[in-house]
Amino acid sequence: MGQKPGGGAAATLIRVAEAELGQDLRQQVQALLQASFPGYPARSYFKLPPHFRYLAMTGDALAGQMGIELRVIRVGPHVVRTFGISDLCVRESERSRGLAARLLAEVTGLARACELDFVILFADDDRLYTRNGWARVANPCTWVKIDDHTTLGLATAQDTKALMVKATGQQAWPGGDVDLLGHLF
């Protein structure tokens, strides 16, 4: 295992199906999410569990995590295959060491290998993502509103001011209305 700046062991990245996440890791994920996002619910996901996660481990301790959903979405007349990123976070003591960028590079590489069209996410603060190749887009967007395990209906926005995309192939991001065919990531 390599060394990180400051002398500790470098984090190891692993990909885990959500259904296979054991009790200990699920509790560590929940604790990290609640420490990273004030008001986060007392569970290991916000709206719905992701399909899988990337976990950054230092020994047996969780240093960072990123939820991933495989989804087709509609953009104008196009149906595109995407990975959606949710709840990327890194333990405060592990920040500013490139760990979030490593997690983003891992999912981008997997998306390319799986011949997906884009990796998408929603972010209020875009600095990390623009440094790593994402671009903010202003398409009108529709999604399913979910709160506390209850579907509330559909939401629409002319511009979410938070949708970011990264192409993983040759296709340019299409114009037109985005239908997420599900909840926000």
C-alpha positions in Angstrom: 0.0 0.0 0.0 1.4 3.4 -0.9 1.9 6.4 1.4 -0.1 9.5 1.3 1.1 13.0 2.2 1.6 13.2 5.9 2.8 9.6 6.3 -0.4 7.5 6.5 -1.4 4.7 4.2 -3.0 5.6 0.9 -6.7 4.7 0.6 -7.7 1.6 -1.3 -10.8 2.0 -3.6 -13.3 -0.8 -3.8 -16.6 -1.2 -5.6 -19.4 -2.8 -3.6 -22.9 -3.7 -4.7 -25.3 -1.9 -2.3 -27.1 -5.2 -1.5 -23.8 -6.7 -0.5 -22.8 -3.9 1.9 -22.3 -5.4 5.3 -23.6 -4.0 8.6 -20.3 -2.5 9.6 -19.7 -0.7 6.3 -23.3 0.5 6.1 -22.9 2.0 9.6 -19.6 3.7 8.5 -21.3 5.0 5.4 -24.2 6.4 7.4 -21.8 8.1 9.9 -19.7 9.6 7.1 -22.8 10.9 5.3 -24.2 12.4 8.4 -20.9 14.1 9.3 -20.5 15.4 5.7 -24.1 16.6 5.1 -25.9 18.4 7.9 -29.5 17.1 8.3 -28.8 13.9 6.4 -31.3 11.2 7.4 -30.4 8.4 9.9 -29.7 5.9 7.1 -27.0 5.1 4.5 -28.8 6.8 1.6 -30.9 10.0 1.0 -33.9 9.1 -1.2 -33.2 5.6 -2.4 -30.1 3.3 -2.1 -27.7 3.5 -5.0 -27.0 0.4 -7.1 -23.4 0.3 -6.0 -20.8 2.4 -4.2 -17.2 3.1 -4.4 -15.6 3.0 -1.0 -12.2 4.5 -0.1 -10.8 2.5 2.7 -7.8 3.2 4.9 -7.4 -0.2 6.6 -10.8 -1.0 8.0 -11.9 2.6 8.2 -14.0 4.4 5.6 -12.2 7.5 4.2 -14.7 8.4 1.5 -17.6 7.1 -0.5 -19.7 7.7 -3.6 -23.0 6.2 -4.5 -23.6 5.2 -8.2 -26.9 4.5 -10.0 -27.1 3.0 -13.5 -30.0 4.7 -15.3 -31.2 5.5 -18.8 -32.6 9.0 -19.1 -34.2 10.9 -21.9 -32.6 14.1 -23.2 -34.8 15.7 -25.9 -35.5 12.8 -28.3 -32.4 10.8 -27.2 -32.3 8.0 -24.6 -28.8 8.0 -23.1 -27.2 5.5 -20.7 -25.7 7.1 -17.6 -24.2 6.6 -14.3 -25.6 9.1 -11.7 -23.3 10.0 -8.8 -24.8 10.7 -5.4 -23.4 11.8 -2.0 -19.7 11.9 -2.9 -18.0 12.7 0.4 -14.6 12.3 2.1 -13.8 12.2 5.8 -12.6 15.6 6.9 -9.2 14.3 8.0 -8.7 12.8 4.5 -9.7 15.9 2.4 -7.4 17.8 0.0 -5.4 14.7 -0.9 -7.0 13.9 -4.2 -9.3 11.2 -2.9 -12.5 12.6 -4.4 -10.8 13.0 -7.8 -9.7 9.4 -7.6 -13.3 8.3 -6.9 -14.5 10.3 -9.9 -11.8 8.9 -12.1 -12.8 5.3 -11.1 -16.5 5.8 -12.0 -15.5 7.6 -15.3 -13.3 4.7 -16.2 -16.0 2.2 -15.5 -18.5 4.2 -17.5 -16.2 4.2 -20.5 -15.5 0.4 -20.1 -19.3 -0.2 -20.0 -19.8 2.0 -23.0 -22.1 4.4 -21.2 -22.8 7.8 -22.7 -22.4 10.1 -19.7 -21.8 10.4 -15.9 -24.1 12.9 -14.4 -24.6 14.5 -11.0 -26.2 17.5 -9.3 -23.9 19.9 -7.4 -24.3 23.3 -5.9 -20.5 23.8 -5.6 -19.0 22.8 -9.0 -15.3 23.4 -8.3 -14.3 19.8 -7.8 -16.3 18.6 -10.7 -15.2 21.2 -13.2 -11.5 20.4 -12.3 -12.3 16.8 -13.2 -14.0 17.3 -16.5 -17.7 17.9 -15.7 -19.6 20.8 -17.3 -22.8 22.5 -15.9 -25.7 22.2 -18.3 -29.0 24.2 -18.2 -31.5 21.8 -19.7 -35.1 21.9 -18.4 -35.4 18.9 -16.1 -38.1 16.6 -14.8 -37.7 14.1 -11.9 -39.7 12.1 -9.4 -40.1 13.8 -6.0 -39.5 11.4 -3.2 -39.4 12.3 0.5 -39.1 9.8 3.4 -39.9 6.8 1.2 -43.0 8.4 -0.3 -43.5 9.5 -3.9 -44.9 13.0 -3.9 -45.2 13.5 -7.7 -43.2 15.0 -10.4 -41.0 18.1 -10.2 -39.8 20.3 -13.1 -37.3 23.1 -13.3 -36.3 25.2 -16.3 -32.7 25.0 -15.0 -31.8 23.2 -11.9 -28.6 25.3 -11.7 -26.9 22.1 -10.4 -27.0 19.5 -13.3 -23.5 18.5 -14.4 -22.4 16.1 -17.1 -19.3 14.4 -18.3 -19.2 12.6 -21.7 -17.5 9.2 -21.5 -17.6 8.6 -25.3 -17.9 10.6 -28.5 -21.5 11.7 -28.0 -22.0 15.4 -27.2 -24.6 16.3 -24.5 -27.9 16.7 -26.4 -30.1 19.7 -26.1 -33.7 19.4 -25.0 -35.7 18.6 -21.9 -34.1 16.1 -19.5 -36.4 13.4 -18.0 -34.4 11.6 -15.3 -37.0 8.7 -15.3 -36.6 8.6 -11.6 -35.4 10.7 -8.6 -32.6 13.2 -8.5 -29.1 11.7 -7.8 
